[in-house]
Amino acid sequence: MRCANITTSKACRSDASLPKSYSPVRRTRCQLEKLDPLGAELLFRGVILGHLAARLPIQKSGGPWWRSWPTLISTALYAGASLLLFVSCSRGQIQISQWFLIVGGALIFGIASGIARERSESILSSVLLHWVCVAALLLSSRLLF
């Protein structure tokens, strides 16, 4: 299996295929990267959206779409956190076009993931959506570049 550090565009492999020159820290980092989508979804869709959904009206299965303040608020926080992550990894050297791509992608994904979470009433749907999106990004980067 392969995983990727999307923030630095470097791919890493499973433990068995990692070069022996990799330090234990890099090996651990490669293993933890597989859990990034799980952690992000548990924080933004589980804790934050769940906390807001207990206090604000949400969309119900079969109800009108796009009427959920908890989804919009957790999406804005997710987009902000994504931008901060990329800026910190690039050491502040980020172009305006990259900024728009990061924030735009995070907003679109955050809304889709929030809708999936609320309408299914389960965190599992947003976690699976995140893993599928990461896999699609990795596959497209391998095929295009």
C-alpha positions in Angstrom: 0.0 0.0 0.0 1.1 3.5 -0.6 0.3 6.7 1.3 1.2 10.2 0.5 2.1 13.4 2.4 -0.1 15.7 0.3 1.4 18.7 2.0 4.8 18.1 0.6 3.8 15.9 -2.4 6.1 13.0 -1.4 4.8 9.5 -1.6 5.8 6.8 0.9 5.1 3.1 1.0 4.1 0.5 3.5 6.6 -0.6 6.1 7.7 -3.6 4.2 8.7 -1.6 1.1 10.2 1.4 2.9 13.9 1.8 2.2 16.1 0.9 5.1 17.6 4.4 5.0 14.3 5.9 6.3 14.6 7.0 9.9 12.2 5.6 12.5 10.5 9.1 12.6 9.9 9.0 8.9 8.6 5.4 9.1 6.2 6.5 11.8 5.1 9.5 9.9 4.3 7.4 6.8 2.2 5.1 9.0 0.3 8.0 10.6 -0.4 9.6 7.2 -2.9 6.8 6.5 -4.9 8.1 9.5 -5.0 11.8 8.5 -8.5 11.6 6.9 -9.8 9.8 9.9 -8.4 12.4 12.3 -9.7 15.3 10.2 -13.2 13.9 9.9 -13.4 13.0 13.6 -12.4 16.5 14.6 -14.3 18.6 12.0 -17.4 16.4 11.3 -17.5 14.4 14.5 -16.6 16.9 17.3 -17.2 20.3 15.8 -20.2 19.6 13.5 -21.7 17.3 16.2 -21.4 20.0 18.9 -22.9 22.6 16.6 -25.7 20.2 15.4 -26.8 19.8 19.0 -27.5 23.5 19.2 -28.4 24.6 15.7 -30.9 23.3 13.1 -29.5 20.7 10.6 -30.7 19.2 7.4 -32.6 15.9 7.7 -32.7 13.0 5.4 -35.5 13.9 2.9 -35.5 17.5 3.9 -34.2 20.6 2.0 -30.5 20.8 1.1 -28.0 23.5 2.0 -29.8 24.7 5.1 -27.3 23.8 7.7 -25.3 26.3 9.8 -23.3 23.5 11.5 -22.1 22.3 8.1 -21.1 25.8 6.9 -19.3 26.7 10.1 -17.4 23.4 10.3 -16.5 23.8 6.6 -15.2 27.3 7.2 -13.0 26.0 10.1 -11.8 23.1 7.9 -10.8 25.5 5.1 -9.0 27.7 7.5 -7.2 24.8 9.1 -6.2 23.4 5.6 -4.8 26.8 4.6 -2.8 27.1 7.8 -1.5 23.6 7.4 -0.3 24.3 3.8 1.2 27.7 4.7 3.1 26.2 7.7 4.4 23.3 5.5 5.5 25.7 2.7 7.1 28.0 5.3 5.0 30.9 4.3 5.8 30.7 0.6 2.4 30.1 -1.0 1.2 31.7 -4.2 -2.2 33.3 -4.5 -3.3 30.6 -7.1 -2.4 27.9 -4.6 -4.3 29.7 -1.9 -7.5 29.8 -4.0 -7.1 26.1 -4.9 -6.6 25.1 -1.3 -9.4 27.1 0.1 -11.8 26.4 -2.8 -11.1 22.6 -2.6 -11.5 22.6 1.2 -14.8 24.5 1.0 -16.2 22.2 -1.7 -15.0 19.1 0.1 -16.1 20.4 3.5 -19.7 21.0 2.3 -19.9 17.6 0.6 -18.5 15.9 3.7 -20.8 17.8 6.0 -23.9 17.0 3.9 -22.9 13.3 3.9 -22.4 13.4 7.6 -25.7 15.0 8.4 -27.9 13.2 5.9 -26.5 9.7 6.8 -26.4 10.6 10.5 -23.0 8.8 10.7 -19.4 9.9 10.7 -18.5 6.8 8.6 -19.8 8.3 5.4 -17.6 11.4 5.7 -14.5 9.3 6.6 -15.1 7.1 3.6 -15.6 10.1 1.3 -12.3 11.6 2.6 -10.4 8.4 1.9 -11.9 8.2 -1.6 -11.0 11.8 -2.3 -7.4 11.3 -1.1 -7.1 8.2 -3.2 -8.4 10.0 -6.2 -6.0 12.8 -5.7 -3.1 10.4 -5.3 -4.1 8.4 -8.4 -4.6 11.6 -10.5 -1.2 13.0 -9.4 0.5 9.7 -10.4 -1.2 9.6 -13.8 -0.9 13.3 -14.7 2.6 14.2 -13.3 
